[in-house]
Amino acid sequence: MARSLNQVNMETIVSLCKRRGFIFPSSEIYGGLGSTWDYGPMGVELKRNVKDAWWKSVVHERNDVVGLDSAILMHPDIWVASGHAEGFTDPLVECKNCHHRFRPDHLESDSCPDCGGELTDARMFNLMLKTFLGPAEDSAHQVWMRPETAQGIFVNFQNVLVSHRGRLPFGIAQIGKAFRNEITPGNFVFRTREFEQMEIEYFIEPPEIASKKGNPSDEELHQEWLNTRFDWYVKLGMRKDKLRIRQHGDDELAHYAKSCYDVEYEFPWGWSELEGIANRTDFDLGQHQSHSGKDMTYFDDEIQERYIPYVLEPSGGADRSTLAFLVDAYDEEAATGSNESRTVLHLHPSLAPIKVAVLPLSRNEKLVPKAREVHDIVKANFVSQYDDSQSIGRRYRRQDEIGTPLAVTIDFKTVEEDNSVTIRDRDSMVQDRVPIPSLLEALKDKIENLSLGK
Ligand code: GAP
């Protein structure tokens, strides 16, 4: 039996991520580049699993949402129409002496926190990053790096509708990079300047049409999405008591939103947004219709009317949810009646970077070939890792730290007696003996029934 010592803090998570190859500081050998991070061998698997689980649940398991992968660089007029060129800003003050910039709401006094210099009045600062297309670096060639993937969906609304014979309500989902020149990035991968979003634009009937047809209103469908998205985190093992839904106050609403709710997680520094679920009304399609001159309406053949749909937008971050899954899975446990402790990630098996480790008890010449044979069987069915370095105890600890749910060990009984192996459960640490011919079935069964030990 194990006792949890869980008092996770961010330094512990950052250090585990570096040590075990989840996340590294970017450009590290050149001293790093503020708040940019690279995903290592374990991190890339974990984040991909988060994105795959999201895609499976919002695209593959539904019949009313399809996928899209639009370009990062888009026509600059899109950001004028969407309101980002004008309104995607934060107020900033600048020190007249050292020229460092700060958000006024983060300052404790009216002088520069770095050098004590005098500060300018607050000015609005656009958060979009710029670059240039083509050889000339002038304003005619300037484009923005998208600050949200959403606009790529809105401008493709008619393409998807026509090619996919979409009928309301229907959604378009997209995963992709977004860029914001955040003034106060931080908390590891929680707030960065380059990040990945997982967004759905779910097009629905506007309130007057829904009420005329007796269909659920935008507000009712909004509540359904809140439940669907909250449940997704819980199904993937996140502790329910660490999750909550919080409604935005009027002063927090983005320029496009009629109402918005955040799914929040209680990180070590406090409750923070994992995902925003907004009612963007017909704002975006309406804006693109008037700025592009192209028709953005939907023809409702039931009532023979054209109208611009409303849209509900569940918009989450792949990096933020990866971090929340890591924090939530992290535990330090002491074995009852002993001084020994271990670090373990109780990750849901579908998120765990490696599902099964295959470990010969030692590098003994009888064990290694048999372990390789077992690995060949396992690797065709599960993402797995073969490891024969160091002592078996250290290898179990390493697999616990990267969250591998099951470890198969090949010992002398395997080769000398009965062709059976042990399967060790990450969470209970209990080992069962299984004949090799039944191994795959036993692994599948155990993966499906893992308790997560949280
Ligand atoms: N299209 C709506 C939209 O972009 P948002 O609340 O600004 O809304 C949605 O962003 C999600 O994107 C957030 O809930 C968060 O998970 C992620 N996100 C936003 N800014 C981020 C940043 N600087 N670093 C990491 N993730 C970020």
Residues whose N, C-alpha, C, O or C-beta is under 5 A from the ligand:
A	BS01	GAP	P147 E148 A150 E182 V189 F190 R191 T192 R193 F195 Q197 E273 L274 E275 G276 S315 G316 G317 R320
